Amino acid sequence: LTITGTDLDLTNEIIFGGNKKVSAFVSKTATQIVVVVPADAQDGKIKLVPLSGVEVESAADLIMVVPTITNITPNPAKTGANITIQGTNLDLVTSVVFGGNTTGEIQTGGSATAITVKVPSNAIAGAVTLNTAANKSVVSSSALNLVKPAISSIAPLTLLTKEAITITGTNLDIVDSVIFTGNKAVKITGATETEIVVTVPAGSKS
């Protein structure tokens, strides 16, 4: 940020919105100060503080940049998998919040125009919100939909309780539980993308 004025060489400290203080400058002369804006600075007036301690406040507010979202792929997305968010100023993003108020994991290697984020396993369909350290946020204009598991076959279809069945299909690796008639639920571990093997619990009905 470049600040121009008079007697600026007297400045000892600059206070940004959010009470973020900076005392190290890129350069400083009587008519110009160049300073790096703190990542967590917020909207508001800036204050120049000389050694005398008498603060001088800017007439206008300094407004922090907000990221923009132009595209999210893939959509629908798969929980536990990555999505790519494209837009501008995405290098400012510090957190990505999905439907259900779940926070995704931002992957390394992002840029100002694209970031990769891992969708939480417990996310639900809905808008995606990007937050910055400057207390700014932007919400996607359209919802991020999520893929659903699909069953293609179950075998065997006739058996006793406490025996195993094999369910085949697609996206079965995101299944959390299988519920049988009689409201008997079984938590699932070790499923693959195309197959679940589960033991029918006692008390299940046809």
Solvent accessible surface area in square Angstrom, and as a share of the most:
residue,aa,sasa,rsa
1,L,74,0.37
2,T,77,0.45
3,I,23,0.12
4,T,100,0.58
5,G,33,0.31
6,T,112,0.65
7,D,94,0.49
8,L,11,0.05
9,D,71,0.37
10,L,114,0.57
11,T,6,0.04
12,N,71,0.37
13,E,41,0.19
14,I,0,0.00
15,I,19,0.09
16,F,3,0.01
17,G,10,0.10
18,G,40,0.39
19,N,103,0.53
20,K,61,0.26
21,K,115,0.49
22,V,23,0.13
23,S,79,0.51
24,A,79,0.61
25,F,47,0.20
26,V,97,0.56
27,S,50,0.33
28,K,83,0.35
29,T,74,0.43
30,A,46,0.36
31,T,83,0.48
32,Q,74,0.33
33,I,0,0.00
34,V,37,0.21
35,V,1,0.00
36,V,107,0.61
37,V,42,0.24
38,P,28,0.18
39,A,88,0.69
40,D,56,0.29
41,A,0,0.00
42,Q,62,0.27
43,D,59,0.31
44,G,17,0.17
45,K,78,0.33
46,I,14,0.07
47,K,65,0.28
48,L,21,0.11
49,V,19,0.11
50,P,29,0.18
51,L,155,0.77
52,S,89,0.57
53,G,45,0.43
54,V,102,0.59
55,E,88,0.40
56,V,90,0.52
57,E,95,0.43
58,S,36,0.23
59,A,103,0.80
60,A,73,0.56
61,D,74,0.39
62,L,41,0.20
63,I,113,0.57
64,M,31,0.14
65,V,81,0.46
66,V,56,0.32
67,P,0,0.00
68,T,63,0.36
69,I,38,0.19
70,T,103,0.60
71,N,64,0.33
72,I,22,0.11
73,T,61,0.35
74,P,73,0.46
75,N,67,0.35
76,P,70,0.44
77,A,0,0.00
78,K,39,0.16
79,T,21,0.12
80,G,38,0.36
81,A,39,0.30
82,N,75,0.38
83,I,1,0.01
84,T,47,0.27
85,I,0,0.00
86,Q,78,0.35
87,G,8,0.08
88,T,63,0.37
89,N,56,0.29
90,L,2,0.01
91,D,95,0.49
92,L,75,0.37
93,V,16,0.09
94,T,79,0.46
95,S,31,0.20
96,V,0,0.00
97,V,29,0.17
98,F,6,0.03
99,G,12,0.12
100,G,47,0.46
101,N,133,0.68
102,T,17,0.10
103,T,85,0.49
104,G,10,0.10
105,E,108,0.48
106,I,61,0.31
107,Q,52,0.23
108,T,140,0.81
109,G,83,0.80
110,G,44,0.43
111,S,52,0.33
112,A,44,0.34
113,T,85,0.50
114,A,31,0.24
115,I,9,0.04
116,T,43,0.25
117,V,0,0.00
118,K,85,0.36
119,V,0,0.00
120,P,20,0.13
121,S,97,0.63
122,N,105,0.54
123,A,9,0.07
124,I,105,0.54
125,A,56,0.43
126,G,19,0.18
127,A,43,0.33
128,V,0,0.00
129,T,32,0.19
130,L,0,0.00
131,N,41,0.21
132,T,12,0.07
133,A,40,0.31
134,A,9,0.07
135,N,121,0.62
136,K,37,0.16
137,S,63,0.41
138,V,32,0.18
139,V,87,0.50
140,S,10,0.06
141,S,124,0.80
142,S,75,0.48
143,A,47,0.36
144,L,5,0.02
145,N,78,0.40
146,L,33,0.17
147,V,40,0.23
148,K,162,0.69
149,P,58,0.37
150,A,51,0.39
151,I,110,0.56
152,S,89,0.57
153,S,56,0.36
154,I,62,0.32
155,A,57,0.44
156,P,69,0.43
157,L,145,0.72
158,T,123,0.71
159,L,57,0.28
160,L,132,0.66
161,T,60,0.35
162,K,149,0.63
163,E,76,0.34
164,A,51,0.39
165,I,13,0.07
166,T,41,0.24
167,I,8,0.04
168,T,44,0.25
169,G,10,0.09
170,T,74,0.43
171,N,30,0.15
172,L,1,0.01
173,D,65,0.34
174,I,46,0.23
175,V,29,0.16
176,D,90,0.47
177,S,40,0.26
178,V,23,0.13
179,I,115,0.58
180,F,30,0.12
181,T,80,0.47
182,G,34,0.32
183,N,126,0.65
184,K,78,0.33
185,A,66,0.51
186,V,36,0.20
187,K,150,0.64
188,I,22,0.11
189,T,129,0.75
190,G,80,0.76
191,A,27,0.21
192,T,75,0.44
193,E,93,0.42
194,T,79,0.46
195,E,72,0.32
196,I,4,0.02
197,V,93,0.54
198,V,6,0.04
199,T,71,0.42
200,V,11,0.06
201,P,30,0.19
202,A,56,0.43
203,G,46,0.45
204,S,19,0.12
205,K,142,0.60
206,S,146,0.94
